[in-house]
């Protein structure tokens, strides 16, 4: 058993699906499901390299919605050549609803899914590499400085500390003082820990040591690593 100071903890949200929010420039309410159309040109791979910003008028002109997302067992993955996941299904429904509303007919607007690392989601929006970012993105004051969000799917979701087999017991948030936490810098969890460290410093307590996790790892990946003892 390692000492408390050397044991890493991992901060995550248990019910990841409950904080799904689509970061974009506009909010779209669900519409009745319509029959999918297979007509119209499929978006060209050239859209992966081009950069532009704009709103609905630009999407109509380009005939494509570039969706920045992440590779995830829950949100977006490819199974035997077929894309699947909550983000894929949700954005395909959005695609159908938008085409119905705009009456595009055979010249449809298509959703193009672009998997990126987590720290590239909002940066990609700002840089013009995507039109929408969809990947369980929590709305925070810091993020609202650079992008707009739709109405949240869920509110008042708690961030939970997960511990591994060799980790010390954590009963309250103050138990994190002097401990190590494995966390992605781009996550809202990181922002929360920075705020916690400010309080610890003010109270004269030892700060949390933040160990940065790779941005291409999802919460589910880190949980598996924690359970296997790869993260301690």
Residue pairs with C-beta under 8 A, 6 or more apart in sequence:
1 166
2 166
2 232
4 168
4 178
4 179
5 178
5 179
5 180
6 180
6 232
7 164
7 166
7 167
7 168
7 179
7 180
7 232
8 164
8 167
8 179
8 180
8 181
8 182
8 211
8 231
8 232
9 161
9 162
9 163
9 164
9 167
9 170
9 176
9 179
9 180
9 181
9 182
10 161
10 162
10 163
10 164
10 181
10 182
10 183
10 213
10 222
10 223
10 226
10 231
11 159
11 160
11 161
11 162
11 181
11 182
11 183
11 189
11 192
11 193
12 159
12 160
12 162
12 189
12 219
12 222
12 223
13 19
13 157
13 158
13 159
13 160
13 189
13 219
14 160
14 162
15 157
16 74
16 136
16 219
16 220
17 74
17 86
17 136
18 153
18 154
18 157
19 136
19 137
19 138
19 152
19 153
19 154
19 157
20 75
20 86
20 134
20 136
20 137
20 153
20 154
21 136
21 137
21 138
21 139
21 149
21 150
21 152
21 153
22 90
22 132
22 133
22 134
22 137
22 149
22 150
23 121
23 122
23 125
23 132
23 133
23 134
23 137
23 143
23 147
23 148
23 149
23 150
24 125
24 131
24 132
24 133
24 147
24 148
24 149
24 150
25 55
25 131
25 148
26 55
26 56
26 148
26 150
27 150
27 151
28 94
28 97
28 98
28 150
30 93
30 97
31 97
31 100
31 101
33 93
33 96
34 96
34 97
34 100
36 92
36 96
37 96
37 99
37 106
37 108
39 106
39 108
40 63
40 104
40 106
40 107
40 108
40 110
41 63
41 110
42 110
43 63
43 64
43 110
43 112
47 62
47 64
47 66
47 112
48 112
48 114
51 127
51 128
51 129
52 58
52 62
52 128
53 128
54 131
58 131
59 65
59 109
59 131
60 102
60 109
63 107
63 108
63 109
63 110
64 109
64 110
64 111
64 112
65 91
65 94
65 95
65 98
65 109
65 110
65 111
65 112
65 131
65 132
66 112
66 114
66 129
66 130
66 131
66 132
67 87
67 91
67 111
67 112
67 113
67 114
67 130
67 131
67 132
67 133
67 134
68 114
68 116
68 120
68 121
68 124
68 125
68 129
68 130
68 132
68 133
68 134
68 135
69 75
69 76
69 87
69 113
69 114
69 115
69 116
69 121
69 133
69 134
69 135
70 76
70 115
70 116
70 117
70 118
70 121
70 135
70 218
71 77
71 115
71 216
71 218
72 85
72 87
72 135
72 218
72 220
73 85
73 218
73 220
74 85
74 86
74 220
75 85
75 86
75 87
75 88
75 134
75 135
75 136
76 83
76 84
76 85
76 86
76 87
76 88
76 113
76 115
76 135
77 83
77 84
77 85
78 84
83 113
87 113
87 134
87 135
88 113
90 134
91 111
91 113
91 132
91 134
92 111
94 111
95 108
95 109
95 110
95 111
98 109
99 108
99 109
102 109
114 124
114 129
114 130
116 124
117 215
117 216
118 135
118 184
118 186
118 187
118 215
118 216
118 218
119 184
119 185
119 186
119 215
120 215
121 133
121 135
121 137
121 186
122 133
122 137
122 143
122 146
122 147
124 130
124 133
125 131
125 132
125 133
125 146
125 147
126 146
126 147
133 147
137 143
137 149
138 157
138 188
139 149
139 152
140 188
140 191
142 191
143 149
159 188
159 189
159 192
161 170
161 173
161 176
161 181
162 223
162 226
163 169
163 170
163 226
164 226
164 227
164 229
164 231
164 232
165 227
165 229
166 229
166 232
167 232
168 175
168 179
169 175
170 176
170 179
173 196
174 205
176 196
176 208
177 200
177 205
177 206
177 207
177 208
178 205
178 206
178 207
178 208
178 209
179 208
179 209
180 208
180 209
180 210
180 211
181 193
181 208
181 209
181 210
181 211
182 211
182 213
182 222
182 226
182 231
183 189
183 190
183 193
183 210
183 211
183 212
183 213
184 190
184 212
184 213
184 214
184 215
184 217
185 210
185 212
185 215
186 215
190 210
193 208
193 210
194 210
196 208
197 207
197 208
197 210
200 206
200 207
200 208
201 207
213 222
217 225
222 231
225 231
